[in-house]
Amino acid sequence: MRYGVLARSALAMALSGTTLLAYGADFWYPRHGFFADPWNTRSQVPAFGTYSERRFGLPSLPLRHPPEPARLQQLRSLPAITDWALQHNPKTAAAWDALEAQASALGVAKGLWLPTISAQVQGQRGQTVYSQGFSAPPLNGLYNTLSLSEELFNFGYRRTSIAKAEAATLVNRLETDITIQQVALNVANTYYGLAEARADVRIYRSGVRQARQIEQDTRSQYRAHLKPITDNYQAQNILAEEEESLAAAEGSERSARGALAEAAGLPVASRLQVFSPQISGDQILRPIQHWLRVGLLHNPSILADLASAREARRTIGQAEAQGLPSVSLVGDIGRNLFRHVPNERSFSIGLQINIPFDSNFSTTYQVQEDRALYREARANTQAEAQSILLNLWQAYVGLRSAHRAEAAVQAQVKSAQKALSGIRTQYRIGLANILELTIAEENLISARITRAHVLAQYYQDRAALFSYAGMAPQKKL
């Protein structure tokens, strides 16, 4: 019974203590009222579901205007547009700024070889009051100190720190190459995309002219009582479909032109023009093993991952050296000036030995973490190399396929042209119907669209092959 009473008392005290703590938390940290938000920070939070239409004093970006038409005329070839993009695309500027920042970090690391010098000037007025009532007069003083510290020996910490910073700088340098390749590849893809869109517009314009000619032929045949009125209605329907396709193709061309302007770092409203691509005798179809070797040796993504692995390896040495002793030369000289007492001069010089003790095992675990990160970086390098080689292989296969398909598609276009001409003649003399004429026209348009797609795909795969192989854009265009 006695223990039961004690247990109930302890439980009641615990519950009451918990209640007091809860009320104490509400007292010290209120949810509402002035003390819940004394700085009125919740005024920055709008009502739930409210859209903010204010600019909050942020600067506005200027709307850029396209260059002069004469300058745009000079940007018709892919090399010219690529060169412009590498100079004006914001992505290249951001990559260069990151590289400059890392180069400055390398300078910070190299500064570890120089001594640390500091000067301190302090003006002070002080007075001491004793408990018996006696007090010394106030003392005005000017304290001047010049200190110097130079680390003489540190078991390679400075050397490994500089090596790590150099590896990081190399990573950033290779990442700028990656940015250049990405910008150049994007320009090439959008350039040939615009070329394909312009070819589609020309094809559909030709299709509209052919459909209009067919519509005129059916009307003439109907008036001569040689064909029914339904043929004319069918021809009108075909003409409307071709005009609709032409309108869609013109919209796609304008969109592709804006995409190329954006890739080149130009205002999206720039009216860029491009040359029509033609496949000629190309000497780039070397064996795939050649391109795989070139990609392993020169692809900037693979090189950047190798440099990252080197940086991770240097980090291990930096962590290991950080846990070792160091010897430093320290010294200072000072002069204190007072008003009513003699001035003071002081100096000191000596050697300081710093012996860190890994009492909490932080250095041990840091080294283990860095070793694991190094192994991860090596594995990532292998994975990136496999991915790059796969992309290179796919670009190579696509290039060869497009190269072989272009000749077949060209023959298909010629055959479709002859078929349409023959069926049109047969229709006029009553040996073919409107359905056969319609199918012949659609076959010609389809063959021309396929050829335009094959040409664009050929050059896009060509640009991708050079990019994954790590070739400089200025050399491959």
Disulfide bonds with the S-S distance in Angstrom:
none
